[in-house]
Amino acid sequence: MAATAQSLLIIVCSILSFSFSSVGGFQHQPPIAFTTQRHSLHPTTPLPSNVLLFSSTHANDSKPQKKKRSSNKRYSRNRTKNKIGAVVDKKVLKNPNYLTWRCYGIDVLPDDLGPLPNIDKRRNKQDGSTIPSERSYLTPPVVSSLLSRLRIKAEESDHILKDARVVRRSLDARRRKGSDPKYTYVIDIDVTRETARNLGLTQQPGRMEIINDNSKLKSQNDEDSNADVTKSKPRIVIVGAGPAGLFCALSLASSGLCTPILLERGQPVEARGTDNLVRLLRNMREDLKAKGGEIHFGTRASRYLIEDGIIKGVEAECVEVQERVKRKATACEARDQEETSTKTFYGDAVVLATGHSARDVYEELHKAGVELEPKGFAVGFRIEHPQRLINEIQYGKDWGGRVFTERPSTDAVNTEHFQKLSENTESHEGTLPVASYRLATDKAFDGEQNRGAYSFCMCPGGQIVPSSTEEGELCINGMSFSNRDSLWANSALVVTVSQDDPILEKYRSHGCLAGLEFQRDMERKAYELGGMNMTVPVQRLTDFVDGVVSSSIPKSSYRLGAVSAPLHEIYPKPLYNALSCAITEHFEKQMPGFLCDDALLHGVETRTSSPLRLVRNQTSLQAGGVENLFPAGEGAGFAGGIVSAAVDGLAVADAIKAKFLLINDGNKFQTSKKSIGFDY
């Protein structure tokens, strides 16, 4: 499973680093800031003749260019992805003489890259087709740094650069004396074994690694062919199409030995997702269908069919939306426009991969006798700063003015801010992405003990949005579109609550659901403070630590309205004390300027993780007391974010294959070794 988890991490991180659309932002260690496709790289030195060239159409070109119908089919039809998600030539993938090497730490200075055109507009000069991002990032300074790492000359690089691809790009903005930020690339190259020997390539973990050895393909395929496919395929019902459910379904479908049936209470992502996320999830969905899986949207599991301690299936309410619901319609108004029917989905096993907000699921399982146990969680607020301020704190006065989003109004505000600091500003040609941050401490004193406090789900250039699921409650979250071009930066700011925390004593009558009831109580308070109409209660960060109501508030990205309120009174005193201590004694020291009048707290964020965990066997991964029920992901209490939830979904898929699929030996269950390749 360790190899599978590592593979998924590489897949997901590659997707995020090239797409950068998420409902919650991309996390990284401070003060590293990651780039987006919008900050593409302009060539300043000649490329070797064999490197794929590109051109870009600019608004000030004197000669109008004929608009061509772009297509990258010519490039993509001969390419696929290997078992860890790296793009490779199909001929290379099948050729046992080739190795795929991954080169880490290819460093380039922003000023060497210069001002950047939009990477999405790069085209092949020969036929006008769009160049995929993993190729268009290979600009001359990047190529030069790669060749330097490999210690070869440009004129000798034809066989190296023909199949070179940028996998990931990040920005190291740590403040060292006299140093500038630098971009760091991870690049894959396909070379023959003989070429690798001639170049002296050796395995160096974290620097140079073999990620695809085709000599092993034959033995793996032989093992896969021993699987018994004559029996009817097990039907696996998966409740929840989040990261855990989706990756579990993809793994099961890719094995070709079982049929995943994915149930999702929400509508397809096209009706509710952000820009690049729509494309990614749609492609994953189509891939799942092509592999024999089923997906049912608008399908909410309402009852779990358990007989004699064995789960047989799921009874669900299926919803058909009769007309498009207005964007600002409440959940209740949306339900009034729906028609429901009941349907039963029977299966050989059920995977419970709901999110941590599916509270009705916990209550239904509790009634059905499924073993639940409380776990620690975290609650707090959303903190929002002007993005220009975060740029200044993270990049300094000399580099903060080189942040560009390609949204004129946002860039003008940032430029004006740094022009006022021109006496301390150096001239640079390179550009940087909008800055982000991550903060944490385990010494947030609450008056009696230390608690953990941290930022979470940071959204640069983003906005704050409502995420309530029940009437009369207010919970918020954050998101960023792929351009990350809003005027604000936001992040969750939370403090930990343990399962035996004294602040939960008044909720103990709810048993293992005490943490759940505490979350609800805080959300009801926020709803009331906001005026009971989804307006968000807010407070300046400086006023919060002083314990006074804000007499005025800055503008917020939250679109349903904001009102000044005493957020310092929502949570029990120990949580307020701990968060105030973290802000004043730790976060402000880690990021001087973080505590300021322009920082605005929004209430409340209570759902960073589930307060419950379904008990499951550590070996079989089945739920305690119920056979063939497999809890998975964040809602089940076994993950704390997108990537960890997806990894847990893969682990559960392996456990299901080990239980139901006979491999090699008719008397022994083994996990299939078939690799998973996702072509998107």
Secondary structure, 3 states (H helix, E strand, C coil): CHHHHHHHHHHHHHHHHHHCCECCCCCCCCCCEECCCCCCCCCCCCCCCCCCCCECCCCCCCCCCCCCCCCCHHHHCCEEECCCCCEEEHHHHHCCCEEEEEEEEEEECHHHHCCCCCHHHCECCCCCCECCHHHHCCCHHHHHHHHHHHCCCHHHCHHHHCCCEEEEEEEECCCCCCCCCEEEEEEEEEEEHHHHHHHCCCCECCCEEEEEEHHHHHHHHHHHHCCCCCCCCCEEEEECCCHHHHHHHHHHHHHCCCEEEEEECCCCHHHCCCHHHHHHHHHHHHHHHHCCCEEEECEEEEEEEEECCEEEEEEEEEEEECCCCCCCCCHHHHHHCEEEEEEEEECCEEEECCCCCCHHHHHHHHHCCCCEEECCEEEEEEEEEEHHHHHHHHHHHHHHHHECCCCHHHHHHHHHHHHCCHHHCCCCCCCECCCCCCCEEEEEECCCCEEEEEEEEEECCCEEEECCCCCCCCCEEEEECCCCCCCEEEEEEEEEECCCCHHHHHHHHHHHHHHHHHHHHHHHHHHHHCCCCCCEEEEEHHHHHHCCCCCCCCCCCCCCCEEECCHHHCCCHHHHHHHHHHHHHHHHHHCCCCCCCCCEEEEEECCCCCCEEECECCCCCCECCCECEEECCCCCCCCCCHHHHHHHHHHHHHHHHHHHCECCCCCCECCCCCCCCCCC
